[in-house]
Amino acid sequence: MSTAELHWFKSSYSDSSNGNDCIEVAPTLTTVHVRDSKKTSGPRLALTREAWADFVTYASQS
């Protein structure tokens, strides 16, 4: 799957007092792609589903 075919949406874990400060995610069968919603053509991360789950667990404890 090319990155042009990804279905992006605001992460339910992205929550701040400023609605513009969020990330978007695009999950696939093997990876979770992550980008800044304000810079959609900027850098992106591609994480394994396990790494994403670990990150969400860590971030929710902060």
BELBELFEN-V855790 format. One record per helix or strand of 3 or more residues. SS is the DSSP state (helix for helix, strand for strand). FROM is the first residue (numbers start at 0). TO is the last residue. If there is no record, write none. Layout:
[[SS	FROM	TO] [SS	FROM	TO]]
//
This chain:
[[helix	2	4] [strand	22	26] [strand	30	35] [strand	43	47] [helix	48	59]]
//
